[in-house]
Amino acid sequence: MDLQPAALEKIAFTVVDVETTGLGRADRVTEVAALRLCGWRETARFQSLCNPGIAIAPAASAVSGITDEMVAQAPIFPEIAPRLEELLEGAVFVAHNAPFDLQFLSRERRRWNLAAWHGPVVDTLRLARNTVALPGYSLASLREPLDLDSAPAHRALADVLATASLLRRLVERMQPPPLVLDDLLRAQEPIPATWAEAIAAGLPADLAEALKTAEQNEQIAELEYQGRAGSKSFWVRPLAVERNGPLFYLRAELVESDEKRTFRLDRILRVNLPGGARPSRRAERTP
């Protein structure tokens, strides 16, 4: 079935959330939950702890409450994957900060030689930024202003229920109302922006100038980027600056793989243009 032209009421959405042992590339899934909706009504749900095969970082346990003892006798990922895939069959994948969940699920699939996910994705985080103006966009921050039916709790099923409610609230608020899936997919996409707008929003002028120069000259740049798991360097080909809600991003192509990625401009610490001017660095913030 081609989902794009179908009315939203006829489309199945499967809302997914995962909890993990940590945020690094070697970390694993500890819990999965999924809720399938059709006509905005729940048709199936699934939740399971998952034995990651490695220790859970104390910081991750502190957030989710999931401990090594809780997952010791839990099934491994290949044992729960068939049920998850059943709920995803013919559906749109939905998650809050979808790249995070997709990244961990993709790694588990590759690790166990399972088929990769191919299908449309709705990210309620991106959709929320473009739909409502609020100070924060975490599930907890969105619960009260959008009157979500369920409270997020950093456990997979609780966050899935909150995300499902959030999706419905956002669809109700969108103007013009989305009628088909394409409308919803377009509504979450970043909006083209200018470097002047990014500077006005707080990007240091020297960083903006370095990125703009690399973009205009089709030049490779090295970014020092502050991610979830710490700072890391990326070699990229800058393509454009864009905005999603209040946040500005650099869209770029990774040199090593030609993969397209986006980088939040407020998390870029340094830009180095090999052979060009000296590296531009974000000024250190004083306490």
Residue pairs with C-beta under 8 A, 6 or more apart in sequence:
1 90
3 11
3 90
3 92
3 120
3 181
4 120
4 180
4 181
4 182
4 185
5 180
5 181
5 182
6 180
6 181
7 179
7 180
8 171
8 178
8 179
8 180
8 181
8 183
8 184
9 39
9 40
10 38
10 39
11 38
11 91
11 92
11 181
12 36
12 37
12 38
12 43
12 90
12 91
12 92
13 36
13 37
13 38
13 91
13 92
13 94
13 122
13 164
13 167
14 34
14 35
14 36
14 37
14 87
14 88
14 91
14 92
14 93
14 94
15 34
15 35
15 36
15 37
15 94
15 95
15 160
15 163
15 164
15 167
16 32
16 33
16 34
16 84
16 88
16 93
16 94
16 95
16 101
16 105
16 160
17 32
17 33
17 95
17 96
17 101
17 156
17 157
17 159
17 160
17 163
18 29
18 30
18 31
18 32
18 33
18 100
18 101
18 104
18 105
18 156
19 29
19 30
19 31
19 60
19 64
19 66
19 154
19 155
19 156
20 27
20 28
20 29
20 30
20 52
20 60
20 104
21 27
21 28
21 29
21 30
21 52
21 54
21 55
21 56
21 57
21 60
22 56
22 57
22 59
22 60
22 229
23 60
23 228
23 229
24 229
25 107
26 54
27 52
27 54
27 57
27 60
27 104
28 50
28 52
28 53
28 54
28 77
28 104
28 107
28 108
29 50
29 52
29 77
29 104
29 105
29 108
30 49
30 50
30 52
30 56
30 60
30 64
30 66
30 71
31 47
31 48
31 49
31 50
31 64
31 66
31 155
31 156
32 46
32 47
32 48
32 50
32 80
32 84
32 105
32 156
33 45
33 46
33 47
33 48
33 155
33 156
33 157
33 159
33 160
34 45
34 46
34 47
34 84
34 87
34 88
34 160
35 42
35 44
35 45
35 46
35 87
35 157
35 160
35 161
35 164
36 42
36 43
36 44
36 45
36 87
36 91
37 43
37 164
40 168
42 164
44 86
44 87
45 87
45 157
45 160
46 80
46 83
46 84
46 87
47 156
47 157
47 160
48 74
48 75
48 80
48 83
49 66
49 70
49 71
49 74
49 75
50 71
50 74
50 75
50 76
50 77
50 80
51 71
51 72
51 73
51 74
51 75
51 76
52 71
53 76
55 68
56 66
56 67
56 68
56 71
60 66
61 67
61 68
63 154
64 154
64 155
65 154
65 155
66 155
77 108
77 111
77 112
78 112
78 114
81 108
81 109
81 112
81 114
88 117
88 119
91 119
92 119
92 120
92 121
92 122
92 181
93 102
93 117
93 119
93 120
93 121
93 122
94 121
94 122
94 123
94 124
94 163
94 164
94 167
95 101
95 102
95 121
95 123
95 124
95 163
96 123
96 124
96 125
96 139
96 159
96 162
96 163
96 166
97 123
97 125
98 121
98 122
98 123
98 124
98 125
98 126
99 123
102 117
102 121
105 117
106 116
106 117
108 114
109 115
109 116
109 117
110 116
120 181
120 185
122 167
122 184
122 185
122 188
123 188
124 163
124 166
124 167
124 170
125 137
126 188
126 189
126 190
126 244
126 245
127 167
127 170
127 184
127 187
127 188
128 134
128 137
128 142
128 166
128 170
128 245
129 137
129 244
129 245
129 246
129 247
130 187
130 188
130 189
130 191
130 244
130 245
131 170
131 173
131 174
131 187
132 145
132 146
132 170
132 173
133 245
133 246
134 141
134 142
134 145
135 141
136 142
137 245
138 152
139 148
139 152
139 159
139 162
139 163
139 166
140 152
142 148
142 166
143 151
143 152
143 162
146 166
146 169
146 170
147 169
148 162
148 165
148 166
148 169
149 161
149 162
149 165
150 158
150 161
150 162
150 164
150 165
151 158
151 162
152 158
152 159
152 162
152 163
153 159
171 177
171 178
171 184
174 187
178 184
178 187
190 242
190 243
190 244
190 249
190 251
190 262
191 242
191 243
191 244
192 240
192 242
192 243
193 241
193 242
193 243
193 248
194 241
195 203
195 208
195 209
195 211
195 212
195 241
197 241
197 243
197 248
198 208
198 241
198 248
198 265
199 205
199 208
201 246
201 248
202 266
203 248
203 265
203 266
204 280
204 282
204 283
206 280
207 265
207 268
207 271
207 280
207 281
207 282
209 280
210 221
210 271
210 273
210 276
210 277
210 279
210 280
211 221
211 238
211 241
211 250
211 268
211 271
213 219
213 273
213 276
214 220
214 221
214 237
214 238
214 271
214 273
215 238
215 239
215 240
215 241
218 237
219 237
219 238
219 273
219 276
220 235
220 236
220 237
220 255
220 274
221 235
221 236
221 237
221 238
221 271
221 272
221 273
222 233
222 234
222 235
222 236
222 270
222 271
222 272
222 273
222 274
223 233
223 234
223 235
223 236
223 250
223 252
223 263
223 268
223 270
223 271
224 231
224 232
224 233
224 268
224 269
224 270
224 271
224 272
224 281
225 231
225 232
225 233
225 234
225 263
225 267
225 268
225 269
226 267
226 268
226 269
227 267
231 269
234 252
234 254
234 261
234 263
235 254
235 255
235 256
236 250
236 252
236 253
236 254
236 255
236 261
236 263
237 252
237 253
237 255
238 250
238 251
238 252
239 250
239 251
239 252
239 253
239 260
240 250
240 251
241 248
241 249
241 250
241 251
241 265
242 248
242 249
242 251
242 262
243 249
247 264
247 265
247 266
248 264
248 265
248 266
249 262
249 263
249 264
249 265
250 262
250 263
250 265
250 268
251 260
251 261
251 262
252 260
252 261
252 262
252 263
253 259
253 260
253 261
254 260
254 261
268 282
269 281
269 282
270 279
270 280
270 281
270 282
271 279
271 280
271 281
272 279
272 280
273 279
